[in-house]
């Protein structure tokens, strides 16, 4: 990549990172959700894994932990709820799962409708796509492995789960610019901006 193009992409990323138009979650709420995801990962609740397969279908991991396959719906749900200022506890999440109010797919298709134990799909009001945004991740989420989910190291799945759901790893770009959210130079500028904002924002007690 010619340096002048790379620099231009970084400039675009820096402008978008600082733009008042870019939806951002308040510092305290973001930290609450990051802590919630960590607590969720450390609990006995199912881990959510973004991978192909029957979405909403529980899998028993070799460790005994329950894994639920999903698309990017849980990420959109988490971002939207956090953006709206909602603050849940681990017990709240347990209740949402029990009531089948946690989305694991945008739309269930074919055999998924019969095989999925969790059939809740993403409500349009909780989908950033509804508002013409695309949700992107600062740190890559993909597992990039052909090993069956049930056989992957649990630590790897926990890291994947945390990166998938932590609002601090999310950012939005306009749907019309969806490809921009995958450009390394743009992601680097978003990450740098968010890190600087965290350093200058008031800290909250660890949950």
C-alpha positions as CSV (number, residue, x, y, z in Angstrom):
1,X,0.0,0.0,0.0
2,X,1.5,3.4,-1.0
3,X,2.3,5.5,2.0
4,X,0.2,8.4,0.8
5,X,-2.9,6.1,0.6
6,X,-2.2,4.6,4.0
7,X,-1.9,8.1,5.5
8,X,-5.2,9.2,3.8
9,X,-7.0,6.2,5.2
10,X,-5.6,7.1,8.7
11,X,-6.9,10.6,8.2
12,X,-10.3,9.3,7.4
13,X,-10.2,7.1,10.5
14,X,-9.1,10.0,12.7
15,X,-11.9,12.2,11.4
16,X,-14.5,9.6,11.9
17,X,-13.2,8.6,15.4
18,X,-13.6,12.2,16.6
19,X,-16.8,13.0,14.8
20,X,-19.7,14.0,17.0
21,X,-21.9,12.1,14.5
22,X,-20.4,8.8,15.4
23,X,-22.5,7.0,18.0
24,X,-20.5,6.4,21.2
25,X,-21.4,4.8,24.5
26,X,-20.9,6.8,27.7
27,X,-17.7,5.9,29.6
28,X,-19.4,4.7,32.8
29,X,-21.9,2.6,31.0
30,X,-19.2,1.1,28.7
31,X,-17.1,0.1,31.7
32,X,-20.2,-1.4,33.4
33,X,-20.9,-3.6,30.3
34,X,-17.2,-4.6,30.0
35,X,-17.3,-5.7,33.6
36,X,-20.6,-7.5,33.1
37,X,-19.2,-9.5,30.2
38,X,-16.2,-10.5,32.3
39,X,-18.5,-11.6,35.1
40,X,-20.7,-13.5,32.6
41,X,-17.6,-15.2,31.2
42,X,-16.5,-16.3,34.8
43,X,-20.0,-17.5,35.7
44,X,-21.8,-20.8,34.8
45,X,-23.9,-19.0,32.1
46,X,-23.5,-20.2,28.5
47,X,-20.9,-18.6,26.4
48,X,-21.9,-17.1,23.1
49,X,-19.8,-18.0,20.1
50,X,-20.1,-16.4,16.6
51,X,-19.7,-19.4,14.3
52,X,-21.6,-21.2,11.6
53,X,-24.0,-23.9,12.6
54,X,-27.5,-24.0,14.1
55,X,-27.8,-20.6,15.8
56,X,-29.4,-20.7,19.2
57,X,-28.4,-24.3,19.6
58,X,-26.6,-25.2,22.8
59,X,-23.4,-27.2,22.5
60,X,-21.7,-29.0,25.4
61,X,-18.0,-28.1,25.5
62,X,-15.4,-30.7,26.5
63,X,-15.0,-28.7,29.7
64,X,-18.7,-29.1,30.5
65,X,-19.5,-25.4,29.7
66,X,-22.5,-24.7,27.5
67,X,-21.8,-22.9,24.3
68,X,-24.5,-21.2,22.2
69,X,-23.9,-20.5,18.5
70,X,-24.9,-17.1,17.2
71,X,-24.3,-14.6,14.4
72,X,-23.5,-10.9,15.2
73,X,-26.9,-10.3,16.7
74,X,-25.7,-10.5,20.4
75,X,-23.1,-7.8,19.6
76,X,-25.7,-5.5,18.1
77,X,-28.0,-6.2,21.0
78,X,-25.3,-5.4,23.6
79,X,-24.2,-2.2,21.8
80,X,-27.8,-0.9,21.5
81,X,-28.7,-1.7,25.1
82,X,-25.5,0.0,26.3
83,X,-26.0,2.9,24.1
84,X,-29.5,3.4,25.6
85,X,-27.9,3.3,29.0
86,X,-29.3,0.0,30.2
87,X,-27.2,-1.7,32.9
88,X,-27.8,-5.4,33.6
89,X,-26.4,-7.8,36.2
90,X,-25.4,-11.4,35.6
91,X,-28.7,-12.4,37.2
92,X,-30.5,-10.2,34.8
93,X,-28.8,-12.0,31.9
94,X,-29.7,-15.3,33.5
95,X,-33.3,-14.2,33.5
96,X,-33.2,-13.0,29.9
97,X,-31.9,-16.4,28.8
98,X,-34.5,-18.3,30.8
99,X,-37.2,-16.1,29.3
100,X,-35.7,-16.5,25.8
101,X,-35.3,-12.8,25.4
102,X,-31.6,-13.0,24.3
103,X,-31.2,-12.9,20.5
104,X,-28.8,-15.3,18.8
105,X,-29.8,-14.7,15.2
106,X,-31.2,-12.0,13.0
107,X,-33.5,-14.6,11.3
108,X,-33.8,-18.3,11.9
109,X,-34.0,-20.3,8.8
110,X,-34.9,-23.9,7.8
111,X,-33.9,-26.5,10.3
112,X,-32.8,-23.8,12.8
113,X,-36.5,-23.2,13.5
114,X,-36.9,-26.8,14.7
115,X,-33.4,-27.4,16.2
116,X,-32.7,-24.2,18.0
117,X,-33.4,-24.3,21.7
118,X,-33.3,-20.5,21.9
119,X,-35.5,-19.1,19.1
120,X,-35.3,-15.4,20.0
121,X,-34.2,-13.3,17.1
122,X,-32.9,-9.7,17.1
123,X,-35.6,-7.1,17.6
124,X,-35.4,-4.5,14.9
125,X,-35.2,-1.8,17.6
126,X,-32.1,-3.5,18.9
127,X,-30.4,-3.8,15.5
128,X,-28.0,-1.1,14.6
129,X,-28.7,-2.0,11.0
130,X,-32.2,-0.6,11.4
131,X,-30.6,2.8,11.9
132,X,-28.4,2.3,8.9
133,X,-25.2,1.6,10.9
134,X,-22.8,-1.3,10.7
135,X,-21.3,-2.7,13.9
136,X,-17.6,-3.4,13.7
137,X,-15.0,-4.8,16.1
138,X,-11.7,-3.1,17.0
139,X,-10.0,-6.4,17.9
140,X,-10.7,-9.2,15.5
141,X,-13.3,-11.7,16.8
142,X,-13.1,-14.6,14.3
143,X,-11.8,-17.9,15.6
144,X,-10.3,-18.9,12.3
145,X,-10.2,-22.6,13.0
146,X,-11.7,-25.8,11.6
147,X,-11.6,-27.5,15.0
148,X,-15.1,-28.3,16.3
149,X,-16.4,-25.7,18.7
150,X,-16.7,-28.2,21.5
151,X,-13.0,-29.1,21.2
152,X,-11.5,-25.6,21.0
153,X,-9.6,-24.5,24.2
154,X,-12.1,-23.0,26.6
155,X,-9.8,-20.0,27.2
156,X,-9.9,-19.2,23.5
157,X,-13.7,-19.3,23.5
158,X,-13.9,-17.1,26.5
159,X,-11.6,-14.5,24.8
160,X,-13.7,-14.7,21.7
161,X,-16.9,-14.2,23.7
162,X,-15.5,-11.2,25.5
163,X,-14.3,-9.5,22.3
164,X,-17.7,-10.3,20.7
165,X,-19.8,-8.7,23.4
166,X,-17.7,-6.0,25.1
167,X,-18.9,-2.5,24.0
168,X,-15.3,-1.3,24.3
169,X,-14.5,-3.5,21.3
170,X,-17.4,-2.1,19.2
171,X,-17.7,0.9,16.9
172,X,-20.2,1.9,14.2
173,X,-19.8,3.2,10.7
174,X,-22.6,4.2,8.3
175,X,-24.0,1.2,6.4
176,X,-23.0,2.9,3.1
177,X,-19.4,2.9,4.3
178,X,-19.5,-0.7,5.7
179,X,-16.1,-1.6,4.1
180,X,-14.4,1.3,5.9
181,X,-15.0,-0.5,9.2
182,X,-12.7,-3.3,8.0
183,X,-9.8,-1.1,7.0
184,X,-6.8,-1.6,9.4
185,X,-5.8,2.1,9.3
186,X,-9.3,3.2,10.2
187,X,-9.5,0.6,13.0
188,X,-6.2,1.8,14.4
189,X,-7.4,5.4,14.6
190,X,-10.6,4.3,16.3
191,X,-8.6,2.3,18.8
192,X,-6.2,5.1,19.5
193,X,-9.1,7.6,20.0
194,X,-11.1,5.4,22.3
195,X,-7.9,4.6,24.4
196,X,-7.2,8.3,24.8
197,X,-10.8,9.0,25.8
198,X,-10.7,6.2,28.4
199,X,-7.5,7.8,29.9
200,X,-9.1,11.2,30.2
201,X,-12.5,10.0,31.5
202,X,-13.4,9.7,35.2
203,X,-12.8,6.2,36.5
204,X,-15.5,4.1,38.2
205,X,-15.0,1.4,40.9
206,X,-14.5,-2.1,39.6
207,X,-17.8,-3.9,39.6
